[in-house]
Amino acid sequence: MAYTEIRAPFNAVIDKQLVELGRFINTGQTVARLLSSDIAEVILPVSAADSGFLDPAVDAPVVLRAKIGARQWQWQATLLRIESRVDRQTRVVPVVVEIASPYDNSLHPHTLPLGLFVEAQIPGRSISSAVRLPRSALQADGSVFVLSGNSLRRRQVTIAHREGDFVVIGAGLAAGDLVVVTRLEVMFEGMKVEPGDA
């Protein structure tokens, strides 16, 4: 009898050891769980609406961040692929990013722990002539009021994206339009107003 040496077919770190040294093992028995030390894939859940803004360019740079205790950790990654399905339960599109050599401290100041929740900054497509407005400027019917002389004019707009208390308008406004962002108790087409200082 002799000790057996088992070699992984890829560079790896041991995530979990499932047998102790000196134990007998059976054919096909799992002895350890390994993690590739060459690359790590991180699956990011992106809403279906937001996934339309992602640029599926290969190797797009992605920044991953996580708060560990009082410190902010960061890793550089690249966009690997955007899955072609929407998760039935969560209604998100899985976006897969890749981190090269996740356990190499000469490349990354911190090792990326398996199972860590991260935030991601992913480059997206730009929207030409987009305008970011406070959500309060948007009326219930999806329109906004613009100032024309001393009168209000209603404009139907297309909302390209929602960001918390803001909306990004993709179409419906012209360059130079003065959008009313202060909601008045009563607002209607042609209403006379006295513009204040911005």
RAQUIHU-V385033 format. One record per run of one state. SS is the DSSP state (a for helix, b for strand, c for the rest). FROM is the first residue (numbers start at 1). LEN is the number of residues. Records with the same first field share a line. If there is no record, write none. Layout:
BEGIN
SS: FROM-LEN / FROM-LEN
END
This chain:
BEGIN
c: 1-11 / 18-14 / 37-2 / 52-2 / 55-6 / 69-2 / 87-5 / 101-18 / 123-1 / 125-6 / 138-5 / 149-2 / 157-1 / 164-2 / 172-6 / 180-12 / 193-6
b: 12-6 / 32-5 / 39-9 / 54-1 / 61-8 / 71-16 / 92-9 / 119-4 / 124-1 / 131-4 / 143-6 / 151-6 / 158-6 / 166-6 / 178-2 / 192-1
a: 48-4 / 135-3
END
